[in-house]
Amino acid sequence: MFPSWLRIYGRRHVLGLLGLGFSSGLPLALTGSTLQAWMMSEKVDIRLIGLFSLVGLPYTLKVVWAPLMDRFPAPWLGRRRGWILTTQFLLSASLLILGSLSPPRHLRMVAALALLTAFWSASQDIVIDAYRVEVLPDSDKGAGAAVSVVGYRLAMLTSGAMALILSDHMAWRTVYCTMGLLMGACALWTFLCPEATQNDETTAAVPKSLKETVWAPLTNYFARPGAVVMLAFVMVFKLSDALAGALTTPFLLELGFTRTDVGTVNKAFGLVSTIVGTLIGGALVHRLGIPRSLWVAAFLQAFSNLAFVGLALAGPNYAFLVGAVALENLCGGVGTAAFLAFLMSLCDRRYTATQYALLSSLMAISRVLAGTPTGFMVAALGWPWFYTLSVLGALPGIVLLPRFAPWRRRPSSASFP
């Protein structure tokens, strides 16, 4: 018999998000780090490889075309699953074509196709995020967020580490074609997922014009009291986590750990710890509700950074490394599950694609901005003080918690005051 807190993960609408999370995470490395490794092995100029980071722009700009995916449903398989299936087939085709090219000889085509792949991938993310909001009742949002993260992380491991390992034994073109076929196979999972139910209010509110498509989700959001402050809360809640994770690899290497240590412990063991943490976080949301789970997550994320302070003082101690990585990733996983459940609860079911794209884009921007000054902070303070001060990054989110997630609010849903 499974423990009661695990049974929630066996529900069809929750379990279905595992495959969709995998489908969402698979293309990311194939247009990023894995593509860079392919070009390096083909002796492409490093300056040109650096420019390829621009192909990731669609992930930060997806809120621009998200309203169109709210406005125009696909003509098959339901409002959300139809678009998911369409983008999966387009991604599969793009990756197969990309695998047929040679970066040195077809560099412009590779760049254009990588950008197109990132666009399809960002579009898939828009619809999967909207589907996740709509298919999950409030009590299951934490579990759904956790399962999505697990699938996403496993996909990144597949298209990242596994693809690199395969490239040592087969041609890069074969690797990309394999990933393209795997992307196509994800469509089978989409067929197995239940369609999100549409109530009368949601159906009646489907936008009827482009003007309504663009403005209705935004006016609906910003008409709520405290909407702007809520956006600030979204940006700062995981600030301490972002600061701690920005320079983890350079930190461990500078301490004296080998690349093998970093790869096996920080990457592989860290992934396992994150998965366990997200599953615990999902169960926590189911048991305590979203507001109380956010309180638990906020303090766990903050004080887990102190594990890196201890590691910085202990030096290259392998036991300390395992403990610090386990604690940081475990607590980060709990925080991710609770926070994604919170973001889903903020979206009006009538405008899920646009509103979730807005919130997730802000979360991504804050993560990028948080990492910008970290190198200067380390140079000025040293590693122990840097990680000590990173704990303070949790304060803005904790200060805003009583307003947006008061502890006494027991129900699973979160809402504006």
N, C-alpha and C positions, 0 to 999 in steps of 0.2 A: 504494500500500500504506500502511495506517495503521501508525504506530509501535506496537510491542508493548504499551506501557503504555496505549494508547488502545483496544486490542481488547476489553478487559474491559467497556467501556461498550456494546458491541454485543450482549451476551448478553441473552436475552429477559427473564429475571427481574430484570436490572439496568435495562434500558431501560424496562420497564414502570413502574418507580417514578418516571420523569419525569412521566408523566401523572397518577399518583396524588399526587405532590408538588404539581402544579399545582392539582388538585382540592382539596387540603388548604389551600393558601394563598389561593384565590380569595375565600372568604367573609369573611376577616379585615377587610380595609379597608371592606367593604360594611356592616359593623356598627360601624365605627370612624371613621376620618378621612373617608372618602367620605360616610358618612351625616351627619357633622357639617357637611361642606361643603354638602350638600343643605339641611339645616335652616338654615344661615346664609343661604343664598340665598333661603329662604322667610321670612326675618325672624323665626325662632323666638327666644325670649328666650335670651340667652347663658347664663343661670343654669341653664336647663333643658337646654341642650346639654351643659353640664358634667356634669350628672347622668347623661347617657347613657353615660358611661364605665363605669358599673356593668354594662352589658350584656356586658362582657368577662369577668365573673366565672366563667362556665362553663369558660373555658380554664384557670383556676387551680384549679378544684374537680373536674376531670374524674376524678381518682382515686377519687372517691366512688362513681360508678356504673360505673367500668371493670370491676369484678368481674362485674357482670351481663352484660357483653358477652363475658366469658370463659365464663360459665355457660350462656347461652342462645344457641346458634348460629341464624342465620337459616335458614329452611327451603329456601333456594335458593342455588345457585352456590357452595357451600362455606362452611366455618365463618367465614372472614374476608371473602371477596369478597361474600358475601351481605349482610353488614352494610354494607360499603362502598357497594354499589349502592343499598341502602335509604336510607342517609343522603344519598346524592347526589340521589335523587329528592325526598326531603323538603326538602333545601336548595333545589333548583330551584323547588319549589312555594312555599316561604316567600319567596324573592326575587321571584317573579312577583307574589305577593299584596302584598308590601311595595311593589313598584313601582306598584301600582294605588291606593295611598293618598296622601293629602296631609298632610304633617307638621303644618301649622297647624290643620287641621280634624280630624285623626285622631291626635293626638299620643299618646294612651294606647295606641291600637292599634299605632302605629308602634313604641312602646317595647316592648310585649309581643311583637310579631313579631320585632323585632331581637334580643330576649333568646332567643326560641325558635330563631332562626337561629343564634345563637352556640352554643346547646345542641346543635343538630344538627351544627354544625361541629366542636365539641369532641369529640362522639361519633365523627364521622368520623375525627378525628385519632387517637383511641384505637385504632380498628381498623386504620387504615393503618400506624400505628407497630407494632402487633402483627404485621401481615402482613409488614412489612419485616424484622422480626427472624426470622420463620419461613421466609421464602422464600429468604433469602440464606445461603449457606455462609460460614464465618468469613473465608475468603480474599476474598470479594466484598463484605464489609460496608462497607468504606471507599468502594468505588465506588458501592454502593447509597445510602449516606448522601449522597455528593456529588451524584448525580443527583436525589435527592429535594430537596435544597436548591436546586438549579438550577430545578427545576419550581416550587418554592414561591416563589422570588424572582420568577420570570417572572409568576406569578399575582398577586403583590402589585403588580407594576408594571401589570398589566392592570386590576385592580380599583381601583387607586389613581390613578396618573398618567393612564392611558388613559381611565378613567372621567371624570376631571375635564376632560380635553380634549374628550371627547364631549359633556359637559354644556354646553359653549359652543356646540354646533351642533344639539343636540336636547334635548327635554324630559327632566327627571330621571327621570320615569316610564319613558320609553323606554330610558334608560341602564340602569335596574335590571331591566327586563324582558329586555334584551339579555344582561345578566350572568346572569340566571336561566336563560335558554336555553343559555348557554355552560356553566353548571353542569350542566345536564341532559345536554349533549353529552359531558361527562366520563365519563358512564356507559358510553359506547362503548369507552373505553380500558380500563375495568374488565373488560369481557368478553374483551379481548385478553390480559390479564395471566394468567400461569399460576397455578394454585392452589398454595398452600403445601403441601408434602408433610407428612403426619402419620405418624410412626412409631408402633409399637405402644405404646411408653411414653407418648407424648404423648396418644394416643387413650384409653388406659386411665386417664389422669390428668385427663380433663375433669371438672370438679367436678360432683358429683351432688346437692348441696344448697346452699342459700344460705349456710349456715354455712361449709361447705367453700370456697365461692366467695370469701368475704371473708377467711377466716383462712389458708387453705392458701398463697396467694401470699406473705402477710406472714411466716408462720412459716417458710416455705421460705427467704425472703430473710434474715431476722434470725437464723436458725439457723447461718448461716455465720460463721466467725471474722472479726472486723473489720468487721462489717456497718455499724455506726454510724459508724465512722471513714470507711468508704467513702462514706457519704452526705455527710459533710463534704467529702470530696475532690470529689464531684460538684458541690457548691455552690461550691467555690473555684477549680476548675481554670481557668475562663475569667474570673476576677475582673478581671485586668488589662485584658482585652478589653472587659469591661462598663464599667469606669471610663472608658476612653478614648472609648468610643462614646456615653456618656450625654449629653454636651453638645457634640457635634461641630458641629451647626448654629449654636447661639449663638456658639461659638468662632470659626467662620469669618466670621460676620456682624460680630462685634465687631472682627475683624482689619481689616475694610474691604472684604471681598469682597461682590459684589452677590448678590442672590437668584438671578439667572440663573447666576452662577458656581457657587453652591452647588448649584443644581438640576442643572446639566449635568455638573459634575465630581463632586461628592460623591454625588449620587443616581444619575445615569445611568452615568458612568464607574466609579463605585464599585461599581455592580451588576455590570458586566462584570468588574471585577477580582475580585469575590467569586466569581463563577461560575468563572473561571479557577483561582482558589485552591482551590475545593472539588474541581474535577476533578483538580488536582495532588495534593491531599490524599488523594483516593480511590485514585489510582494509587500513592501513597506507602504507604498501608496495605497494598495488595495486594503490594507489593514487600518492605517491611520488616516487616510485621506490625503489630498494634495497639500493643503496648508501646513499641517503638522510635519509631513515628510520634508517639505522645504526647510523647515527649521532644523530638523535633524541633519539634512544634507549640508546646509550652510556651515554648521559648526564642524562637521566631519571634514569637509573640503578645506576649511581654514587650518585646522590643527594637524591635519595629515602632512602639511608642508613642513612641520617641525621634524618629521622623520628625515628629511633631506638636510636639515641643520645638523642632526646627529651624525649623519653619514659624512658631511663635510668635515666635521671635527674628528671623526674616527679614522678617516682616510680610506685607503683601498682595502676595506674589510669586507670579504665576500658575504658573510652572514648579515652584516648591516645592509649591504646592497639588496639582498633578497628581501629583507624585512621592510626596507624603505620603499622599494618598488611595489611590493605587495600592498602595503598600507595606502600608498598614494593612489594606485590604480583602483583598488577596492573602493575607497571613499569617493574617488572621481566617478566611478561607475554608478554608485548610489545617487550622487548628485545629478548625473546626466539623466537617469531614469525619472527622477522626481521633477526635474526642470522641464524635460520634454513633455511630460504629462501636464505640467502647468501651462506650457505654451499652447497645447492642444485645447485645454479648457477655456482659453481666452478667445478662441475663434468662433464666430457665428457660423453655424452649419450652412447658412446660405452662401457664404463667401469664403469657404475654408481655404481654397487654393491661394487666393490673393493675400488674405490676412496672415496665413502661416508663412508664406514666402516673405512677407514684410518682416515678421518677427524673427525668422531664422536668418535672414540676411543681416539684420542688426546684430544678432548674436555672433555671426561670422566676422563682421567688421570689427566688433569689440575685441575678438580674439586676436585678429591681426594687429590692431593698434596696441594692444597690451604687450605684445612681443617686441615692439619697436625699441623701447628704451632699455630693455633688459640687459643688453650687452654693456651699455654705459653704466648701469647700476652695479653690475658685477665688477667692472673695472675700478669703480670708485669705492665699493664697499667690501668686496670679497664675497665668496660663496656663502659662508655662514650667516653674515648679516643680510645678504640678499634674500635668502630663504626665510630668515626671521621676519624681515619687513614684508615679504610676500603675503604673510598671514593677514596683514592689515588690509590687503586687497578685498577681504571678505566683509569689511566693515560697512561700506556703502549698501551692499545688499542686505545685510543684517538690520541696518537702521531702517530700511524700507519694508522689511518683512511684516512688522505689525500692521502696516497699512493695507498691504495687498494679500497677505496670507496670515491673518491673526490666528494664534494658537487655538483659541476657543471656537473657531469655525470648524466644526467636526465634519460637515459634508465633504465629499470628494471634490466637488467643483470649486474652482476659484473664480472670483469675479471682481469687478471694480467696486470700490466703495461707493 
